[in-house]
Amino acid sequence: MIMSRRAFARLVAALGLAAAAARLPVASGRSLGELALIPAAEWEALPPLRPLPLLRRKAKGIVIHHTARPNVSATSREHALAVARQIQSAHIERGFGDSGHHFTVTRGGYVLEARQGSLEALRSGQLFVSGAHTPNANDTHIGIECEGTYSAELPPPALWSSLVALCALICERYECLPSRIDPHGDWSS
């Protein structure tokens, strides 16, 4: 089945609403609920080039991106760590100071903190790290980068389930409506 990016994001929003309604448990430590997030330090992120603004407010929504890279078959943890490093390097070269988006979800289903400080801010539910992923949404919306290209095919099940769980967790922690989950294309037109 071929799905547009807009339809993909709307489906994630609907599933996120269902998961949020089920009230996923949120635990302390490295894991939030059943979702194990890999902190930036674990994938050996470079330090940000400049301080990243920490805003004392909740995120209002989520913007979902895809890397627009080939849909590779590699799904290992090591591959996920390498993807995070590659994206950070590309974003630093573009002048973002760090990864522009807050979290990365790989084809193997790994969820990685991308923009440093985002995991701790999410744990608090009261803080938000300003992003560099979407003009006019960087100070209000969490950016999630999905590894691969999904304009002509669906994501693999591992990526899909992790993305839905991450969206539900973000909506729960920041008390934002799943209807505020948008594809990047909605913000760039």
N, C-alpha and C positions, 0 to 999 in steps of 0.2 A: 504494500500500500504506500502511495506517495502522499506526503502530508506537507502543507505549506508551513513555514516557520510560525506564522500567526496561529494556525490551527494547533501546531505543536505546543506553543505557549499557553493557549486556551485550555488544552487538555491537561497540561501540568497544573494550571490554576484549579481546574475542577477536581483533580486528584488531590491537590494540596488542601482544598477545602474539606474534602472527605477525611483526609488524615488529620487535619487540625480539629475537625469536629470530634474525632475519636480521642483527642487529647493525648497525644504521644507523651510518655513520661520523659522528663528531662533530668538527667543525672549530672553530678558534678564530676570533675576530673577531665581527662582528655575527651571522653565521649559525652555526647549530648543525646540522651535517650539511647536508641539502638544505633545511632549514626556515629561511627568513629571518624573523627576529623583529624587529618594530619597537619600539625602546626608547621608554619613556615620554617622554623628552625630544623625540623626533621628532614626537610628536603634541601637543606643547606642554602636557604635564600641569602642573597646578598643583602647587606643592610640598605635600607632606603637611602636615596641620595640626599634627601632633605626630610625634615619632620613631616609626618602625615597628620593633617588636622583631625583631631578627635572631637567630635561634636557631642554635646550633652543632650541628645535627643534620640528618639527611636527612628528606625528606618520606616518609611511609609509604603514601601513596595519593593518589588524585585524586577530586574531586567535580565532576561536570559539571552545569552550570546552563544554562538558556536565559533570554533576556531577557524572554520572554513579551510581546514586541512584535510588530507585524505583520511578516509575511514580505515585505519590500520587494524590489524588483527592482534597487535601486542596489547596485553591486558595486565601485565605484572605490576607489582608495587614499584619495582625499579623503573619501569617505563613511566609510571605515573609521576615519580619524583623527577625524572628527566624532562617530562612535559612541562611541569611547573617551572623548572629552571629555564627552559627554552622560552616560555612565555614571558617570564620576568625579564630576561635579557632583551627580548624584542621590545617590551614596553619601556624599559629603561632607555634603550636606543632612541625610542620615539619621544623621550623627554617626560615620561610619566613619573619618574622618581622611584617607582616600585611597580609591581604588577598593578594594572589599572583597575581590575575587578577584584572583588572580595574573596571569592571562592572559585575553585576549578573542580569539575567533575570529569573523570576520565572514562574511557570506554570500558575499562575494567571495573568501574563502579567506585573508584577511590575518590574521596572528597578531600581536597587540600585547601588549607588557608592560603590565599594568594596575596592579598594586600595585608601587610603585617599590622597586627593589632585587631584585625577583624574577628578572630576567634574569641579573644577576650571581650571585645565589645558585644558580640553575640551572646556570650555567657551572661553578661550583665543584663541584657535586655533594655538597657537605658542609655547606652553609648553607641555611637556610630562613627566609623572611620570614613572620612570623605574619600570618595573614589575618583577614578579617572577613566571611566568606561563609557559614559553616555552623557553628552552635553545636556544640560538642564535637568539631569537626574543624579549627578554625582554626589550631591549633598542630601539626597532624599531616598535613594533606592540602592539596595544591595545588587551588585553585579555578579552574576554567575556565568562562568565560561565553561561550555561543554566541549570536550575534545571531539573533533570531527566536523562533518558537514551533513546537515539534516534538511536540505531543501528538496531532496529527491528520495530520501529513505528515512526510515525510523531509526532512532538510536538503539543500541543493543540493550537487552533487558537489565544488565548490571548498571549501566549509566542511568537508564530510565528510573529504576527503583531508587537509586541514590539521589537523583535529582528531585524526585517527588518527596522523599523523606527530608531532604535539605530545605525545600520550599516550605513544607509543613512546619518544620522546626523554626525557620525564620519568621513565618507568619505567627506562630505561637509566641515566640520570645518577644517580638516587637509589636504584638497585637495589631498586625496589619491584615487587611482583608485579602484573601486569595485572589479576589478580582483585580487586585493591584499587581498581579504578575503579568508582565508584558514582554513580548519579543523585542529585541533591540531595534528591529525595523520600524516599530511603532514610534520610536523616539527620534529616528534619523530622517524621517520624511518631512 
